[in-house]
Amino acid sequence: MKLHTFKIGGVHPAENKLAAGEPIINVPLPAEVVLPMAQHIGAPAKPIVNKGDKVKRGDCVAEAGGFVSAPIHTPISGTVVKIDVCHNPQGLPVQAIYIKSDEADREADRIARENPRPVRDRSELAILSSKAIIDIIKNAGIVGLGGATFPTHVKLSPPPGSKAELVIINAVECEPCLSCDDMLMRERPREIAKGVEFLMRAAGVNHGVIAIENNKPEAIKAMTEAASTVPGLEVMPMKVKYPQGGEKQLIEAVTGKEVPSGALPIATGAIVQNVATAYAVYRAVVYGEPLMERVLTVHDGKTGKNLRVALGTNLASLVDSTDYEKIILGGPMMGRTASTLDTPMIKGNSGILLDNRYAHRREVEPCIRCGFCAQACPMGLEPFLLSTLSRLKDWEEAEAQKIANCIECGSCSYACPASRPVVDYIRLGKSTVMGIMRARAAAAKK
C-alpha cells in the first residue's frame, strides 16, 4: 500500500497515544455552563440574551460578530444568571454568558441528548442545495475542530475567482497523545462519511479524500467501508510524520500541489476540513443540532480517555488527578500552556495533557549551527535565523525571510539538540511582523 506524505521536513515524535482504543465516554451535562464569546478565529460572538432569560438546549445565545465569526449555542436548558467576564486558560478576561439549570431542565436535556430526532427525512436531505447546507452550517456555529477553529461556512465560500475541486478531510491526528479523532472514526464512521458528503455538496465538488495516518488501522478500515457508500469519496492512508495535519502539508501530501506563499489553500483547488467538523456537519444537517459539544482526549501520562463534553463545562471537572506539574491544552507539539483548569470548555479544545514528561524543558545550550531545525522545517524556512531575528527585533529582515509562512508546528524546537526555544521566538516575531503587515495594508487603503 502506497503511503502519501509531504516532501520537505517533518519529524516523528513519540506517539504516546494512551487513549487509542478507549471508547468515547459521554460526560453528563453540567448544571451550569460558562460560554465565552471568543471561541473561534475572527470576531468574537455578541450576546443576544439578557440576565434572567430562559433558554432551551440548542438555543442560539450569541450571534456572529462579523463574516469571519460564528454563533454560540447553549448545551443546557436553564436561566441566564449573568453576562460577565470569565478567564481563559491563560488567565485573560473574556466576555461570557453564564447559564444555570434546575433538575427538571437537566432531566429534559438528558432525554433530548440521548434520543435525538432527525429534522429532515431522506427525501429532504437529497434535495438540499449547496447554499442551504452552508446556511445550516453557518447557523449551527460550526468551526474547524482540529485546533484552528476557522468558521466552516467561510471556508466553504471561497473568494471570487476561486473554485474548489476537492474536499480533503484531515483525519491524520498527527499530534502525539491525542486520540479523539481516531475514536470518533471508529465509533461513528457512517455519520462522518455522510457529513463529508454534505461538505462535498456544499463545496460543489465530486471528489473527497479522507486522509488518515497509517498508525490508525481500525479507523482506516471503518472509514474505508463507510466511504464506499458515498460516490467520489475515498480514504487515503498517510505515512506517519509530523506535522502531516498542517493544512499546507496535507494538501501537498494528497494532491502533490504546493500552496503558494501568501496564498489561500483554495489556490490549489482544495478545501480542508477536520474529521470532527464533518461529524458536526452531519449532526447539524440531519438532526438540526448546533455545535454544543465535542470529543477531546485527557492524557495524564499513565492513562488516557476520550470524552464527549458539552461546551461551557469546567475543565477541572474532567480531570481525576491533581498530580501534575504543567497543563497543556492540546498536544505536546502545538498545544498551549494553561495557567489553570478552572476555565470553560470551548470549541477548540481537543485535549488536556497533564503528562509530567512534558512539564520541563532541558537546559538551553548555545546553538551549534547543526542545521537540524532547517532540515525539520516543513515550510522550508531557516528557523535558527528567524529565531535570532525575532530575538534581536529585526522585524524588516524577519519579514523578508518569510517569517509569516511559519505554521508554528514546533518541529524546529523538537529537532534542536541544544534545546533552544526556537519556535517560541519565532511565534513572537511572527505575531509582531504580521501586525506590521496588517497596519501597512490598512494604511495603503486610506
C-alpha positions, 0 to 999 in steps of 0.5 A: 500500500502506497503511503502519501506524505509531504516532501520537505521536513517533518519529524516523528515524535513519540506517539504516546497515544494512551487513549487509542482504543478507549471508547468515547465516554459521554460526560453528563451535562453540567448544571451550569455552563460558562460560554465565552464569546471568543471561541473561534478565529475572527470576531468574537460572538455578541450576546443576544440574551439578557440576565434572567432569560430562559433558554432551551438546549440548542438555543442560539445565545450569541450571534456572529460578530462579523463574516469571519465569526460564528454563533454560540449555542447553549448545551443546557436548558436553564436561566441566564444568571449573568453576562460577565467576564470569565478567564481563559486558560491563560488567565485573560478576561473574556466576555461570557454568558453564564447559564444555570439549570434546575433538575427538571431542565437537566432531566429534559436535556438528558432525554433530548441528548440521548434520543435525538430526532432527525429534522429532515427525512431522506427525501429532504436531505437529497434535495438540499442545495449547496447554499442551504447546507452552508446556511445550516452550517453557518447557523449551527456555529460550526468551526474547524475542530482540529485546533484552528477553529476557522468558521466552516461556512467561510471556508466553504465560500471561497473568494471570487475567482476561486473554485474548489475541486476537492474536499480533503478531510484531515483525519491524520491526528498527527499530534502525539497523545491525542486520540479523539479523532481516531475514536470518533472514526471508529465509533461513528464512521457512517455519520462522518462519511455522510457529513463529508458528503454534505461538505462535498455538496456544499463545496460543489465538488465530486471528489473527497479524500479522507486522509488518515495516518497509517498508525490508525488501522481500525479507523482506516478500515471503518472509514474505508467501508463507510466511504464506499457508500458515498460516490467520489469519496475515498480514504487515503492512508498517510505515512506517519510524520509530523506535522502531516495535519498542517493544512499546507502539508496535507494538501501537498501530501494528497494532491502533490500541489504546493500552496503558494506563499501568501496564498489561500489553500483554495489556490490549489483547488482544495478545501480542508476540513477536520474529521470532527467538523464533518461529524458536526456537519452531519449532526447539524444537517440531519438532526438540526443540532448546533455545535454544543459539544465535542470529543477531546482526549485527557492524557495524564501520562499513565492513562488516557480517555476520550470524552464527549463534553458539552461546551461551557463545562469546567475543565477541572471537572474532567480531570481525576488527578491533581498530580501534575506539574504543567497543563497543556491544552492540546498536544505536546507539539502545538498545544498551549500552556494553561495557567489553570483548569478552572476555565470553560470548555470551548470549541477548540479544545481537543485535549488536556495533557497533564503528562509530567514528561512534558512539564520541563524543558532541558537546559538551553545550550548555545546553538551549534549551527547543526542545521537540524531545525532547517532540515525539520522545517516543513515550510522550508524556512531557516528557523535558527535565523528567524529565531535570532531575528525575532530575538534581536527585533529585526522585524524588516529582515524577519519579514523578508525571510518569510517569517509569516509562512511559519505554521508554528508546528514546533518541529524546529524546537523538537529537532534542536539538540541544544534545546533552544526555544526556537519556535517560541521566538519565532511565534513572537516575531511572527505575531509582531511582523504580521501586525506590521503587515496588517497596519501597512495594508490598512494604511495603503487603503486610506 
